[in-house]
Amino acid sequence: MTLETRSLHEEFIRTFYKLIQLAKIHEDNNQMLLECIKEFMQVIRLLVDDDHITLQISRGNIYLQDEKLRYRRETDSLTNNLFRYLEKRNLSGLCFLSDIQDASAKEIIDFSRTLNTAEQQEDPLKWFVQELENQGVAWVEVVYEQDAPPEEHPPETDPQDQIKKRKERARKSYFCALDSLTEVAEKISYQKKVGVRKSLRVIQNMVDLVMEDEPILLGLSTIRDYDDYTFTHSVNVAILSMCLGQRIGLSRTSLHRLGVCGLFHDLGKLDIPIEIINQAGKLNQSEFEEIKKHTIHSVAQIIKLEAPHDLKAKILLPPFEHHLKYDLSGYPKTNRKKSVSLFGRIIALADVFDAITSARVYRNIAFTPDQALNILLDGAGTDFDPILLKIFINMLGVYPIGSLLELDY
């Protein structure tokens, strides 16, 4: 960390802590409080990285933008006070989105007072999250404990303990992704503003896991939930897609974008009548035509997300394409001659594999993973990219987890 960056980080901590303390004792029109808000916003404008500033506490340290704040005698009292302040509210951290720059002084003051009041509640964290929701504050999100930055020098432990911890970390990431997607879907259903910062952070954690320990994360893609199929399916598609992307050498940034595409590829199903989604029998032609609209609906839902425009522009195409098929004979019908994008081809493979290995209301028996791979092979060159399919099969193994084998003795 450069001296300039460290100075900015310390200035952010100083102005933020000063702001919440002044908000305790002064009225809205107090000049000191208003000047402090100006200082705080100036630091934010200098510090904001892409679309957020993340303040976290973990293992007795304060982190800003995942960088640990170094000990300095001059700031020790301030950092200790802030650490205890957040700890008393059961807060692991806060993520300030770039939209805070458009917030009024009144909104900043109200937020500070809400944060101050949280300490007096029976469940400070739950109350604080609910109050942010009630007030419609869309420029700050709570950071949870599982999003803590990794230790710089983790202590040496028994190899079996390390494996156990990695499995637990992967499991937490999986269910956090499930949680974040459910939250996005609920907000869409109630036509509320939908922030995606939590989903983006979860996918970033998964990218780290893919690059460090692919088999453990890949093993989680076998999770099935009959009653919550749409969401577990989307998380599984994100995992399978990122693992395949890792196999073909995609960069960390590309893996992150691919994972987000996988997580949101079926958002459009929220616009399909639930009775069609959950219909036990075979769909008639008009019902199937309705289902086929979900790829276009997914694009519309992604456009409406509260996320940076450049990110949305980069994740629109693959969800639109994932049923187009390799030879463009799928849906939606278009006049395009250009082949399906790499991400679209990857997600198409992951989507079909997870779908046919899952039991559904209209199909009680799921295909075994090895049967599913044989079905994919039948579509090589027409439905699926044959080269990607070969790598996908090598990734899962000829007999993937969940295959049933008959052994000769």
HUDANOR-V765141 format. One record per residue. OMEGA is omega in whole degrees, -180 to 180 (* if undefined). Layout:
# HUDANOR-V765141
omega = {OMEGA/OMEGA}
This chain:
# HUDANOR-V765141
omega = {180/178/-179/179/180/179/178/179/179/179/177/179/-177/-176/179/-179/178/-179/-177/177/179/-180/179/-167/-175/175/-176/-174/-180/-174/179/-180/-180/177/179/178/178/178/-179/-179/177/179/179/-179/179/-170/-170/-176/-176/-174/-175/169/-177/176/-178/169/-179/176/177/-179/173/179/172/-175/179/176/-180/177/-175/179/170/-176/-176/-176/-175/-178/-180/-177/177/179/180/179/-179/180/-180/-179/-180/-179/-179/-178/174/179/178/177/179/-180/-175/179/178/-179/178/-177/178/178/180/179/179/179/180/177/-179/-180/176/178/179/-176/-176/-177/-175/-175/-180/175/-172/-176/-179/180/-178/179/-180/179/176/179/-178/-178/180/179/-175/-175/175/178/177/174/-176/-172/-177/178/-177/178/179/177/-179/179/-178/-179/178/179/177/-179/179/177/179/179/-180/-180/179/178/-180/178/179/180/179/180/-180/-175/172/177/178/179/-176/-180/177/179/178/-178/-180/-180/177/-178/-179/177/176/174/-174/174/-176/-176/-180/179/-180/-180/179/179/177/176/180/176/178/180/179/-177/-178/-170/-176/-176/-179/180/180/178/-180/-179/177/179/179/175/-176/-175/-178/-170/-173/-176/178/178/-178/177/179/179/177/-179/-179/-180/-180/179/177/177/177/-179/-179/171/177/179/178/180/179/178/178/-179/179/179/178/177/180/-178/-175/-171/-178/179/-178/178/176/180/179/179/-175/-179/176/179/-174/-179/-176/-178/180/179/172/-173/-178/178/179/177/177/178/-176/180/-171/179/177/177/179/178/-179/-180/179/179/-177/-179/174/-176/179/-177/-178/177/-179/180/-177/-177/-179/-169/-176/176/177/-171/-163/172/-178/-176/-176/-179/178/-179/-177/-179/-1/-179/179/176/-175/175/-179/-178/178/-179/180/-179/179/180/179/-177/178/178/-178/-177/-177/-180/-179/-178/-175/174/179/174/-179/-179/-179/179/-174/-177/178/173/173/-178/-180/175/-180/180/177/177/178/180/178/-179/-180/178/177/179/-171/174/-175/-179/177/-180/178/179/178/179/178/-180/-178/-176/-179/176/-177/175/179/178/178/-177/172/-173/173/178/*}
